[in-house]
Structure formats: C-alpha cells, structure tokens
C-alpha cells in the first residue's frame, strides 16, 4: 500500500514539474515574442524616419539644382550633384560627426547602413507617349518596336501594349495631358494607397495627387493603369518582357520628352528611326566630356545619319521627373523606398512612394 502511495506521489510530482516547466516555457516564449515585436516595430518606425530624411535631402538637392540650372541654361546632366549615387555608408559615422551626440551614446547600437541614388526618370522611353488622344503615336510605337528588336523581344507585344493602353487610359486623360517640361504643371491621378505582402518581403505604395483629376473609364472596360514597369504585365506583356524593359522604359503620369543628356545609348538608338547604335554610343561618349546645352548640339553630331533631335515633344536636355531610390540595411534586414518626384521650378513634390522590406538569407556558417 505504501509503495502504491509513493508511486502516486512521485507521478504527481513529475506531472507538477512538467506543468510548471510548460507554463514557464510558454511565458518565456510570450515575453520573447513581445520583445521581438516591439523591437521590429521600433526598427520599422526608425527606418521610416531615416528614409523620410533621405527623401527630404534628395528634394533639397533637386531644388538647389533647379536654382543653379536656371542660371546656366536649365540643362540636366550626369555631371550634376544629384546624379552622384550614395554608396552604402554607415550611419553612425554621420552621427559621430555631430557635436550634439557623444560617442558613448552610440555604443551598443546595431550598425545601420544607408545607400541610394537619384535617377532621371526621363532618361527612359515613356509608355505614356504611345497614345495621345486615344490614338497610337506613330513615332513612339516605332521607338518601342525598335527597342523590342534590339532586346530580341516579341515584336507582337508592342501592339498588345498599345491596344491595352488605349483601353486603360481615361478618355479625358488622353487629350488633356501634354509633354512635361520644366516650369509646366502636369496632370496626374488622385491619391491612392495600397499595401501588398508576400513571404518575407512587404511593399507599400502611395500615390499623391499633384494635379487635375481626369475622368475615369467606365468600370470593367479596360485594364488597370500601371505605375511601374514591372506592372506592364497588366497591359499584356509577359513578365520576362517587362523585366527586360526595366532599364530602358518607364511609366510616368504624362507624356514626357527623352533627356539626351541622361538617356542610355539603347534608349537614344530606339527613339530615332534612322540612328544606328554606333552613333548613339558616340553621342553618349561625347556628352560625358561636355553635356548638351540643347538638342541641336546632339543633332550636330549625327548629321551623316539624317537624324535630327528637333522635336521638343520627343527630345529635351532638361527633366521634370526624378526617381529617388533609398535603401537602409540593418544586419541582414533591409528597407527600400522608391519615390517619384516632379520638379516644377523650385517646387519639388511627391507623385508616388513605394516601400518594401525584407531580409537577406545569410549562408550557414561552416
């Protein structure tokens, strides 16, 4: 009888220890999870403020560039301060230089690295140039066809792109928009915000209202109008085609001319029907030594090809739209932000913003 009682007491003690260990482990996990969530939220907010600061700094650079360019002819080129990318730099090195922050206050903080660049959005062929007044623009369609041939992409997708773009654009927008040049006010859509999340990477996109709102198509009559090149799949392009077009094609709110001072040789080659690649590369090489003060400067270099860059609706040497790309890395986690800015004289405003976050998978330690 006593052995039975001893056995029951031992079993009860073991069950009690098991329950206590289980509850303690659950409480510890909850505490750890709360700490991790709080840390992640704090890092997200801090990253957001840092990226906002980087964006404000970019807007200041573009504003000062506009002030300086107004005195030197208004040309935008790759030798200007805005075109110099920021290589990945340690944030603590900037904070340590601040007299109001002591080095002791930085001890124990994780290393954060910031990088970014400003890209001339008008250095690429604009999809919006393909349609005007609800009808295809022959010169733009020819340029995209030539680019597709250069990149060995299916030429038939150009017609699909144009057809779906006609359906996606509101009727009023196709007639009211005009080429964006410095000093002009562009017409854009109303502000919307959308958030998507996939796996370990999440993206938030924000579109700001910067002008007059055009009438929309009737519901269900056309595809959704894209804002980014990778979204051109909405207009019938394959994902591989959209990826191949990324370095040379953009989607801006209105029709825009191509900036000959910043465009790639491929974009310049595609934009001019009679221009060969050798002449396009020669233009890029020559402007590196001395930027073009007007499209006529570029025309003078390719007279033998009968190519003239005189159409102000198709070519320019100045830019109104810039894309700011910023990346903040904290250990293996990172936050990226892309912003489209429209510059109208000294007024630099946001057209849309897109933020994504994720983590880099580190290789296992050997």
MARRO-374444 format. One line per 4 residues: number of its first residue (from 0); their letters; for each residue x, y, z of C-alpha. Coordinates in Angstrom, 2 decimals. Layout:
<drenlums>
NUM	a	X/Y/Z | ...
</drenlums>
This chain:
<drenlums>
0	xxxx	0.00/0.00/0.00 | 2.81/2.38/0.92 | 4.62/1.56/-2.34 | 1.46/2.45/-4.28
4	xxxx	1.16/5.74/-2.41 | 4.85/6.50/-3.02 | 4.38/5.76/-6.72 | 1.33/8.03/-6.97
8	xxxx	3.17/10.83/-5.14 | 6.13/10.50/-7.48 | 3.86/10.60/-10.53 | 2.05/13.65/-9.16
12	xxxx	5.37/15.41/-8.56 | 6.53/14.63/-12.08 | 3.26/15.94/-13.56 | 3.55/19.10/-11.45
16	xxxx	7.12/19.70/-12.62 | 6.05/19.13/-16.22 | 3.17/21.60/-15.96 | 5.34/24.22/-14.28
20	xxxx	8.03/23.79/-16.96 | 5.41/24.06/-19.71 | 3.86/27.22/-18.25 | 7.31/28.73/-17.70
24	xxxx	8.34/27.96/-21.29 | 5.10/29.45/-22.63 | 5.55/32.60/-20.53 | 9.16/32.90/-21.68
28	xxxx	8.13/32.49/-25.34 | 5.42/35.13/-24.97 | 7.90/37.50/-23.39 | 10.42/36.85/-26.17
32	xxxx	7.78/37.32/-28.84 | 6.63/40.62/-27.32 | 10.22/41.83/-27.20 | 10.82/40.86/-30.83
36	xxxx	7.59/42.53/-32.00 | 8.42/45.68/-30.07 | 11.94/45.72/-31.49 | 10.70/45.16/-35.04
40	xxxx	8.11/47.92/-34.70 | 10.69/50.30/-33.28 | 13.10/49.47/-36.14 | 10.31/49.97/-38.69
44	xxxx	9.44/53.41/-37.34 | 13.08/54.45/-37.10 | 13.77/53.19/-40.62 | 10.78/55.13/-41.90
48	xxxx	12.03/58.37/-40.36 | 15.53/57.85/-41.75 | 14.17/57.21/-45.25 | 11.93/60.27/-44.98
52	xxxx	15.01/62.29/-44.04 | 16.86/60.87/-47.07 | 13.92/61.82/-49.31 | 13.84/65.36/-47.93
56	xxxx	17.56/65.64/-48.56 | 17.02/64.49/-52.16 | 14.31/67.08/-52.66 | 16.64/69.75/-51.33
60	xxxx	19.37/68.67/-53.77 | 16.95/68.84/-56.71 | 15.64/72.23/-55.58 | 19.16/73.65/-55.35
64	xxxx	19.97/72.11/-58.74 | 16.96/73.88/-60.25 | 18.16/77.16/-58.78 | 21.65/76.63/-60.21
68	xxxx	20.40/75.33/-63.57 | 18.20/78.38/-64.11 | 21.38/80.45/-64.21 | 23.27/78.07/-66.53
72	xxxx	20.70/77.29/-69.22 | 18.47/74.75/-67.46 | 20.11/71.55/-68.73 | 20.14/68.46/-66.51
76	xxxx	23.09/66.11/-67.00 | 25.04/63.35/-65.26 | 27.82/65.62/-64.01 | 25.49/67.40/-61.58
80	xxxx	25.46/66.61/-57.83 | 22.07/64.88/-57.92 | 23.45/62.23/-60.32 | 26.17/61.08/-57.90
84	xxxx	24.94/57.91/-56.11 | 25.40/57.45/-52.38 | 27.41/54.31/-51.75 | 26.48/52.27/-48.70
88	xxxx	27.59/54.35/-45.73 | 27.50/53.64/-42.02 | 25.02/55.93/-40.28 | 26.97/56.03/-37.04
92	xxxx	29.83/57.75/-38.88 | 27.47/60.62/-39.68 | 26.10/60.75/-36.13 | 29.57/60.67/-34.61
96	xxxx	30.40/63.85/-36.52 | 27.52/65.65/-34.79 | 28.75/67.70/-31.83 | 25.47/67.13/-30.02
100	xxxx	25.88/63.35/-29.96 | 28.62/61.76/-27.88 | 30.40/58.61/-28.96 | 29.27/56.91/-25.73
104	xxxx	25.66/57.27/-26.82 | 26.41/55.23/-29.96 | 27.91/52.27/-28.17 | 25.83/49.12/-28.25
108	xxxx	23.68/50.31/-31.17 | 23.37/47.97/-34.18 | 25.17/49.01/-37.35 | 22.86/50.64/-39.90
112	xxxx	23.90/51.38/-43.49 | 22.24/53.82/-45.90 | 22.62/53.91/-49.69 | 20.67/55.47/-52.52
116	xxxx	20.62/57.35/-55.79 | 18.56/59.80/-57.84 | 17.67/58.66/-61.35 | 16.40/60.84/-64.18
120	xxxx	13.02/59.30/-64.95 | 13.07/60.98/-68.38 | 16.20/59.08/-69.33 | 13.92/56.23/-70.39
124	xxxx	11.21/55.77/-73.02 | 7.85/56.71/-71.52 | 4.97/54.28/-72.07 | 2.53/57.20/-71.88
128	xxxx	3.99/58.55/-75.15 | 2.47/55.62/-77.04 | -1.06/57.03/-77.02 | -2.36/60.56/-77.50
132	xxxx	-6.00/61.50/-77.81 | -6.96/57.84/-77.72 | -4.88/57.05/-80.81 | -1.43/55.46/-81.17
136	xxxx	1.50/57.83/-81.71 | 3.46/56.53/-84.71 | 6.87/57.84/-83.62 | 6.56/56.32/-80.14
140	xxxx	5.30/52.98/-81.48 | 8.26/52.91/-83.88 | 10.66/53.62/-80.99 | 9.26/50.79/-78.86
144	xxxx	9.32/48.41/-81.84 | 12.97/49.26/-82.45 | 13.77/48.71/-78.77 | 11.99/45.35/-78.79
148	xxxx	14.05/44.30/-81.81 | 17.27/45.41/-80.09 | 16.44/43.40/-76.96 | 15.21/40.41/-79.01
152	xxxx	11.72/40.64/-77.50 | 8.46/39.53/-79.21 | 7.55/42.41/-81.54 | 3.88/41.46/-81.43
156	xxxx	3.70/42.52/-77.78 | 4.11/46.16/-78.82 | 0.67/46.14/-80.49 | -0.79/44.39/-77.45
160	xxxx	0.73/47.05/-75.19 | -0.64/49.92/-77.28 | -4.10/48.38/-77.57 | -4.44/47.76/-73.84
164	xxxx	-3.01/51.20/-73.04 | -5.75/52.77/-75.16 | -8.33/50.90/-73.10 | -6.65/51.69/-69.76
168	xxxx	-6.31/55.43/-70.27 | -9.35/57.57/-69.40 | -10.71/59.36/-72.49 | -10.20/62.80/-70.95
172	xxxx	-6.64/61.97/-69.86 | -5.55/61.07/-73.38 | -6.49/64.53/-74.65 | -5.66/66.74/-71.67
176	xxxx	-2.12/65.62/-70.89 | 0.88/67.22/-72.53 | 4.64/66.87/-72.53 | 6.14/67.69/-69.15
180	xxxx	8.87/70.30/-69.32 | 10.48/72.35/-66.55 | 8.11/75.06/-65.46 | 4.93/73.23/-66.52
184	xxxx	2.30/71.64/-64.30 | 1.49/68.02/-65.04 | -1.85/66.27/-64.81 | -1.95/63.18/-62.60
188	xxxx	-4.45/60.91/-60.93 | -5.92/61.16/-57.46 | -4.08/59.83/-54.44 | -4.36/56.17/-53.57
192	xxxx	-2.53/53.91/-51.18 | -2.12/50.14/-51.47 | -0.17/47.59/-49.49 | 0.87/44.08/-50.52
196	xxxx	2.81/41.44/-48.65 | 4.44/38.26/-49.90 | 6.65/35.98/-47.84 | 9.36/37.91/-46.02
200	xxxx	9.01/40.98/-48.25 | 6.25/43.57/-47.97 | 5.60/46.57/-50.19 | 3.56/49.71/-49.60
204	xxxx	2.77/52.07/-52.46 | 1.40/55.60/-52.14 | 0.29/57.86/-54.96 | -0.06/61.57/-54.35
208	xxxx	-2.43/63.91/-56.12 | -0.41/66.58/-57.89 | -2.77/68.00/-60.46 | -6.14/67.83/-62.14
212	xxxx	-8.11/64.60/-61.93 | -9.26/63.21/-65.26 | -12.48/61.38/-65.82 | -12.20/57.63/-65.48
216	xxxx	-13.32/54.86/-67.77 | -16.50/53.02/-67.05 | -15.95/50.19/-64.56 | -14.68/47.00/-66.14
220	xxxx	-14.00/48.48/-69.60 | -10.19/48.30/-69.50 | -7.16/47.01/-67.62 | -5.74/48.74/-64.59
224	xxxx	-3.30/51.53/-65.45 | 0.22/50.63/-64.21 | 2.59/52.96/-62.37 | 5.76/50.89/-62.66
228	xxxx	7.47/48.98/-65.46 | 7.02/45.61/-63.78 | 3.26/46.28/-63.77 | 3.18/46.37/-67.59
232	xxxx	2.07/42.76/-67.37 | -1.35/44.31/-66.67 | -1.26/45.61/-70.25 | -0.47/42.22/-71.76
236	xxxx	3.31/41.99/-71.62 | 4.94/38.85/-70.32 | 6.86/39.07/-67.05 | 10.15/38.35/-68.85
240	xxxx	9.50/41.18/-71.33 | 8.65/43.62/-68.54 | 11.86/42.68/-66.71 | 13.96/43.18/-69.85
244	xxxx	12.41/46.62/-70.43 | 13.08/47.84/-66.87 | 16.40/49.64/-67.64 | 15.02/51.43/-70.71
248	xxxx	11.30/52.05/-70.14 | 9.33/53.97/-67.55 | 5.70/54.84/-66.80 | 5.17/58.50/-65.94
252	xxxx	1.89/60.34/-65.27 | 2.03/62.32/-68.55 | 3.83/62.37/-71.88 | 7.48/63.39/-71.49
256	xxxx	10.42/64.01/-73.82 | 13.61/61.96/-73.65 | 16.53/63.73/-71.98 | 19.50/63.34/-74.34
260	xxxx	21.92/64.22/-71.53 | 20.95/61.23/-69.37 | 19.39/58.62/-71.65 | 21.24/55.39/-72.36
264	xxxx	22.62/54.61/-75.80 | 19.88/51.98/-76.21 | 17.10/54.49/-75.46 | 18.54/57.10/-77.83
268	xxxx	19.03/54.49/-80.54 | 15.44/53.30/-80.25 | 13.97/56.81/-80.21 | 15.41/57.80/-83.62
272	xxxx	14.38/55.61/-86.57 | 17.46/56.36/-88.72 | 20.04/56.30/-85.93 | 22.41/53.35/-85.62
276	xxxx	23.85/52.03/-82.36 | 27.37/53.25/-83.13 | 26.13/56.83/-83.49 | 24.08/56.52/-80.28
280	xxxx	27.15/55.33/-78.37 | 29.18/58.18/-79.85 | 26.61/60.65/-78.52 | 26.85/59.14/-75.03
284	xxxx	30.64/59.25/-75.15 | 30.71/62.88/-76.35 | 28.26/64.17/-73.75 | 30.43/62.67/-70.99
288	xxxx	33.05/65.26/-71.90 | 30.63/68.13/-72.47 | 26.89/67.90/-71.86 | 24.36/69.04/-74.48
292	xxxx	23.02/72.53/-73.86 | 20.23/71.94/-76.38 | 19.00/69.08/-78.61 | 20.63/70.87/-81.52
296	xxxx	24.05/70.06/-80.03 | 23.23/66.37/-80.34 | 21.86/66.79/-83.86 | 25.14/68.36/-84.98
300	xxxx	26.99/65.15/-84.07 | 24.86/62.80/-86.19 | 24.32/64.80/-89.38 | 25.54/61.91/-91.51
304	xxxx	22.59/59.76/-90.36 | 19.99/62.45/-91.22 | 18.77/62.25/-87.63 | 17.51/65.46/-86.08
308	xxxx	16.57/65.84/-82.41 | 14.50/68.94/-83.04 | 11.08/67.71/-81.89 | 10.62/69.30/-78.45
312	xxxx	7.81/66.87/-77.67 | 10.20/63.96/-78.18 | 13.61/65.28/-77.04 | 14.97/67.68/-74.45
316	xxxx	18.02/68.32/-72.29 | 16.06/69.07/-69.10 | 13.98/66.94/-66.77 | 10.85/67.35/-64.66
320	xxxx	10.59/63.82/-63.18 | 13.17/62.10/-60.97 | 13.10/58.75/-59.18 | 14.72/58.53/-55.75
324	xxxx	15.87/55.09/-54.58 | 16.96/54.65/-50.95 | 17.96/51.52/-49.03 | 18.53/51.12/-45.29
328	xxxx	20.24/47.91/-44.13 | 20.31/46.73/-40.54 | 22.28/43.49/-40.18 | 20.57/41.14/-42.65
332	xxxx	17.27/43.07/-42.66 | 16.65/45.90/-45.12 | 14.07/48.52/-46.04 | 13.89/50.01/-49.52
336	xxxx	11.93/53.01/-50.75 | 11.31/54.31/-54.27 | 9.79/57.73/-54.83 | 8.84/59.59/-57.99
340	xxxx	9.34/63.34/-57.69 | 8.06/66.04/-60.01 | 10.08/69.23/-60.13 | 8.37/72.43/-61.28
344	xxxx	10.94/75.21/-60.98 | 11.77/75.24/-57.24 | 8.71/73.19/-56.29 | 9.62/69.50/-55.83
348	xxxx	6.62/67.36/-54.92 | 5.92/63.65/-54.48 | 3.97/61.82/-57.18 | 4.10/58.35/-55.58
352	xxxx	6.08/56.44/-52.98 | 6.70/52.71/-52.66 | 8.37/51.00/-49.70 | 9.45/47.38/-49.36
356	xxxx	11.11/45.42/-46.58 | 12.68/42.02/-46.24 | 15.64/40.05/-45.02 | 18.69/38.60/-46.74
360	xxxx	19.20/34.90/-46.08 | 22.71/34.51/-44.74 | 24.74/31.44/-45.75 | 25.21/28.85/-43.00
364	xx	28.42/29.11/-41.01 | 30.94/26.42/-41.86
</drenlums>
